[in-house]
Amino acid sequence: MEDYTPEGSREELKELLSKYQKMRSGKGTYFLEEESFEKLIDYFDDNDQLHKAIEAANHGIDQYPYSSLLLIKKADLMIADRQYSEALDVLEKVSVLDNTDTNLYILKIEAYLALGMGEKALALFEDALALFEGKERVEFLFDVADVFDDYEETEHVFLCLKLILDQEPNNQEALYKICFWTDYLEKFEESIELHKKIIDAHPYNHLAWFNLGTAFQGLKLYEKAIDAYQYSIAIDDKFDYAYRNLGDAYIRIRKYHEAIEALEKVLELSIPEDVIYEALGYCFEKTKNYSQARVHYRKAIHLKQGDSQLYYRVGLTFMKEENFVGAMPYLETALSIQPSNVDFKFAMAQCCEHTGILKQAFEYYNDFISSRPKSVKGWKALIHCLYSYGFYEEGINQAGLGYAITEKPVFKYYKASGLFRFGKVKEGLVWLELALVDAPHLFKEFASLDPESLQRTSVVRLVNSYLPKKKSKTKKK
């Protein structure tokens, strides 16, 4: 709608409203132009005075009974007021006066959909497609796509956009929109076929190359996606969305250095976003450049304060450098934001363990195990911590409990290790034999946990009786 409020137009509207009120109250004889009624309807509609807008439309139709424009405006308002059947009656009058107006078909389709008459709506859509051509057809398809979107006829939204691109392959609005709907509906193969056809005819269409890349990426064909994004960037080297997706595709195939290069280009071309800084932090973390990872995670935190995961990731970078003291403040902040997160508690348990804060370490490990009793990781970490600080008896008990709950044979090895350390060698040999019978392939867990026990003759003899001897690689002459 035209804006009637600035400058002199405000006075014009004020005068028009005054005339209209006098006409309504019968205080004067006024004959308003059809255009004046249009302005009044739009004014009331824009100010959320729906019923006054409908009333103005009725007054206008009284004076101009054959105005298809006023009738269409009334039908549109009635649909907004959920008077769908009444709106269809009004639109039937319009179809007699002017059946070439795209709004007639758009509003009818919307009314049918609102009434649950989907088949009628889709049949009318098919009929309408044959009536319009050129720009008018494109505008109709955009408008009806919005209606289909409102009523979750998503397949037909995609169809409308395809039809637009069949007619106008370089239509940017349609190319942007179909990219979203391709991903939403997972129509990746169909999108690939469509955009290859566009590229064949228009090889310098950077959006078509980009959409082709997103479709390949949707199918997890990351190498092909990367090629498509690179073509898009070659055509338009300022296209930040292509660099963004290129970075993501490189991350998926673990090419972190290339991902960093692409994501840094995004920062050059667009307003900084927390997700880009976070992705860069992740890439630097994967390349073991932990100081740079922290720099970017902190920048992400600045833009998205209160994100517990970002604090957690900073903490992990310190832990990977074995700087457990440095990690703890970030993990504490993460836990203050999300106190129930057991992954944060597990990381805190590890930090407390390595800094000798044992009471808290055990509490955090127990919290983790309580939340995930079947998690082997939690039980193993707790038992390892107990053994490391000489709490063998408690560690043996926890190993037995861990086996009882998880039924994982690795805890037989853990129990055997504790028994050897606690001086109960005979019982340790019993549990070691049970473990070897049950899961000989896990013996490396025992060897890693308790290398000192491998010096015992009884242990070596027992192990040799269950584990197959390695064949000599020396060839016979």
N, C-alpha and C positions, 0 to 999 in steps of 0.2 A: 504494500500500500504506500501511496505517496505520503510524505510527512507534511501535515498541514499546520504544525504548531509554530514553526519559526516565524519571526518578523511579522510582515503584514498578513501572512496566511492565518496567523492566530486570530486576528481580528475578523478575517473572513469567515473562519469556522465559528467564532462566537456569534456572529450575525446569523449564520445559517442555522445554528442550534436554536437561537431565539425565534426565528421564523417557524422552525419545525415545531417548537413547543406551543406557539400560538395557534398553529394549524391543528395540532392535536386537541387543544382545549377549546377550539371553535371560536377563539377571540378575534380571528381575522381570516380573510379569504386569501390563502396563499397557494400558488401553483408552482411547485418546485421542479426544477429540471431533473431529468433522469440521472445526470451526473451528480447532482446534489444528493440524491438518495444514496448513490454509491458511496459518497464521502461520509454520509451519516452512518451507514451500515458499517463501514470500515472503522470509523471513530469508535462506535460502541463496541465493536468486536475487539479492537485493539486495547480497549480499557476493561476487558473482561465483563462487559455488560451484555451477555448473550441474548437475554430475552428482549432487551431494548433494541438490539440489532435486528432480531426477528420482527419485532413490531415495526421498525423503520422499513424493513423489506416489504412487509404487508401493505403499509401506506404507499410505498412506491409502486407496488404491483396494482393497487387500486387505481392509481393514476396512469400507469403504463402496463396494462394487462398483457401486452404482447412482447414485453421486454424479456428476452431469453436470458440476458445478463442478470437482471434482478431476480428472476426465478432460480437461476443457478446459484446465486448468492444465498437465497433463502434456503435452498436444498442443502447447501454446504453447512449453513448454520443449524439446520434441523438435525443433520447427522452429528454435528458437535454436541447437540442437545439429546442425542440418542433417540430421536424420532425417525427411525429408519424407514418404516413403512410409509409414513407421511411424506418423507423426502422422496421416496420412489414415485409417489403420486405426482409430486411437483415436477419431477424429472420427466415423467411421461408427457406432460404439457410442453416441456422444453423440446423433446424429441420431435414434436409436431411442428414447432416453430423453427428449429435449427438443429438438425442432427449431425452437423459437421463440427461442433464444438468439442474439443478433446475433454473438457471438464465434465461434459454430460456423461461420458463413458467412465471416467475416473470415479466420479461420485456414485454412479450406479454400481460399479464394481465394489466400492467400499461399503455401500449399503447392503448389497447381497452378502458380502463376507461377514458383516456385523450381524446379519440375521441367520447366519449359519448356512447360507445357500451357496456353498462353495462351487458347486458344479455350474450354476447359473453365472457366477462371477467369472469363472475361467472360460466358459463358452463366450461370454460377452467380450472378454479380453481377446480371444481368437478372432472374433468378428471385427473388433475395432482395429486390429493390426492391419487388416486389408484396406481400411478407409483412409489411412494417413501415410504421407510420404515426406521425404526430405527432413528439414529441421523440425517440422511439426510432429513427425513420427518419433524423432529422438526425444523431444520434450515430453511427449505422451509416455514414452517408455520410462523415462526418469521418474515422472510423477507417479505412474502406476507401480513402479518398483517400490517407492516409498510406502504406498498403500499395502502392497504385499508384505513388506517388512513389518508394518504395524500389526498385521494379522497372522504373522509367522508362516506365511506362504513362502518359505525361504527358497525353495526350488525355483519358483517363478521370479524371485528377485534375480537369481543367477541368470535365468533365461533372458530377462529384460536386458541385463547388462551385455550378455552375449550378442543379442540382436542389435544393440547399439553399436557394438564394436564391429559387427558384420558390415554395418553401414558406414561407420566412422572409425576406422582402426586406430586413429591417432587421438581419439577423444580422451583427454587426460582424466576427466572426472570419472568416466566409466572404467578406465584402466586402474585408477586408484581403488575404486569401490570393488571391482571384481577380484582384486588381490585379497581384500579382506574376506569376501564371501568364499573364495576358493579355499582358504584356510579353514573358515568356519564350517563349511560343508564337506571338507576333505575331498574336493573335486580336483585332485591334483593331475590325474591323467587327462581329464577333459581340458584343464587349463593349459597343460603342455601342448596339446594338439592345437588349441585356439591360438596361443601366442607364437608357436612356430609358424603358423599360417600368416599371422600379422607380420612377423619378422621377415618372412620370405618376400612379402610385398613392400615392407618398410624396414629395411635392415638397420636404419639409424634411429629407430624408436627406442629410446633408452628405458622407458617404462615397460615396454613389452619384454625387453631383455630381463629387467628386474623381476617382473611377474613370472617369467619362465624360471628364473633362479629360485623364487620362493616356492614354486610348484615342485621343482626338483628337491628342494630342501624338505618339503612336506613328505616326500617319499624316502627321505634319508639318503638321497643320492648327492652327497655333499660335494664331491669333486665336480660333478656336472653343474651344481648350483654355483660353485665358485667361478667356473668358466663363464656362466651367464652374467654374474655380478660384475666380473671384470670387463665384459663387453659393455655393460651398462655404464660403468665408470669411464671407459675409454671414450664413449660418446659424450658423457656429461661428467667431467671430473669434479664437479661440485655437488654431486647427488649423494647427500649424507646418508639416506636410507640404504643405499646400496653398500656403502662402507660398513654400516651397522650390521647388516645381514651377512656381509662377507666375513666380518669379525666373528660372528656367531658360528658360521659354517666352519671356519678354521678351528675354533674351539672344539667343535664336535669331532674333528679328526685329529685333535691334539697337536695342531700346529700353532703353538702358543706365540711364538715370535712373530709369525705372519699375522696372527689375530691382533697382537699389540699394535702393529703398524697400521692395520685397518681402523682399529678403535681410536687410536690417537688422531687419525684423520677426521673421524666423527667430531672430536672435540674442537678441531680447527674450524669446522664448517657449521656447527650448530651450537645452541645454548647447552652448556654442560648439564648432564643428567646423572642422577645417582646410579642408575643401572649401568651406564657406560663406565663410570669410575669403579663400580663393583666388578664388572667384567674384566677391566684392566687389572684390578687387584688380584683377581683369581688367576689371570694369565701369568702375572709376575710371581705369584705364589707357586704356580706349577713349574716355573722355570727356576725356582729356588732363589729368586731375587726378593728376599723377604722384606728388606727395607723399603723397596719400591712398592711392594704389595701393600704395606702398611700406609704409605703415603696416599695411595689411591683409595684404600678402604676408608681412611679418615676423611678424605674429600667427599666420599659417598655419605659418610655419617653427617657431615656438615649440611648436606642437602636433604638428608632424610633422617633427621634426629629421631631417636626412639626405636630404631630398627635393631633388635637384639642380635640378629644374625651377623650384622656387620661388626659389632663388638666381638662376637664369638670368633669371627674369622681373623680379626687382628690378634686376638689371644692365641689362636692356633699358629700364626706365623712366629710368635715368640716361642711357643712350645717346640716348634720344629728347629729352632736355634738352641733348644734346651735352656732358654731363659724363662724359667717357670715363674720367677718372681715378677718379671715384666708382664707375663701373661695374665696373672691373677686379677689385677684391677679391671681389665677389660671383660674377663669372664664374670667377675662380680657384677659389673654393670649389666651384662647380658642377662644374668640371673635376676637382677632387680627388676628388669623389664618383663621377663618371662620366667617366673620362679619355678614353674612346673616342668621346664624343659630338661629332660633327663640327659640329653647329649651335653648340655652345658655342665650339668652336675658331674658327668663322667670326666670331662676335661678338668674341672676343678679338683676332682679326686686325684687325678694324675699329678696336678701341680702341687697339691697338699702332700702327696706321697713323696715327691722329689724334694720338697722343702722341709720335710720332717714334721709337718703338722698332722700327725697321725690320726688323732681323734676325728678331725674334720674329714680326712681322707676316707676313713672307714664309714663315716656317716654318709658321705656322698656316694661311695660305692654301694652301700646298702640301699640308698634311695634309688639308684639306677637299677639294681637287681629287683627291688620290689615292683618297679614299673615294668621291667622286662625280665621276668623270671626265667624265660627260655633262652635268654641271650648268653651264649658261651663267653662272649667278650667280657661281660660284667663279672662273671664268676672267676674267670681266669685272672683278671686284673686284681680282684680282691685277694685271692689266694696268693698270688705273686707278691702283693704288698705285705701280707702277713708273714710270708716266709722270709722276705727281704729284711724284715725287722725282728726276726727271731720268734715270732708268735706261731711256733710250729703246731702246737696242740690245736689252737683255734683254726689254723689253716687246714689241718687234717679233717676237722669237723666240717668245715665249709666245702672241702673237696667232696666229702661223702654226700653232703646236702646238694651240691651242684650236680653230682651224678644222679641222685635220686630224682631231681626235678627235671633235668634236661635229658637224661638217659644217654649222654654223650660219653663214650669210652675214654676220651681224653682225660677225664677227671679221675679215672683209675690210675693213670700215670701221675697225676698231680698228688693223689693220696699216697702213692708209693714213695714219691719224692719226700713228702713231709714225714713219713714214717722213718725213712732212712736218716733224715736230718735229726729226728727226735730220738734216735737211738734204737728204734724198734725194727731191727734189720730183718728178722725172720718174717714179721708181719708185712714189712715192706716188700720182701721177695714174693710173698703170696699175691699181693696186689699188683706187683709188676708182672707176674706170670699171667694173672687174669687179664691185664691190659694187653699183653703180647698175644694172647689167644684171641682176644676180641678184636683188636685193631693194631696189627703189627706195623702198618704203614704210618701210624702216629708216633712211633718210637722217637722220632726226631724232636717231638715236643718234650719228652722226658730228658733227652740229651741236652737240649737247650736250657731247660729249667734247672737241671741238677747235674752239671758236667762232673762234679766231684765224685758222684756215685759210680761213675764209669771206671773209677780206679779200683773198685771192689772186685775181687776175683769171682765172688759168688754172683755178682750182677753180670759180669762179662760172660761167665759160663751159661747163665740162664738166657741171656740175650742171644748168644751164638746158637743155642739149641732151637730157637724159634725163628730167627731171622735168616733168610737164605744168604749163603756166602757169595760174594761177588766173584764172578768168573774172571780168571786171568786174561788180560788182553794180549799176552805174549803168544805169538803164533808158534806152533810146533814146527820143528825143522824136519 
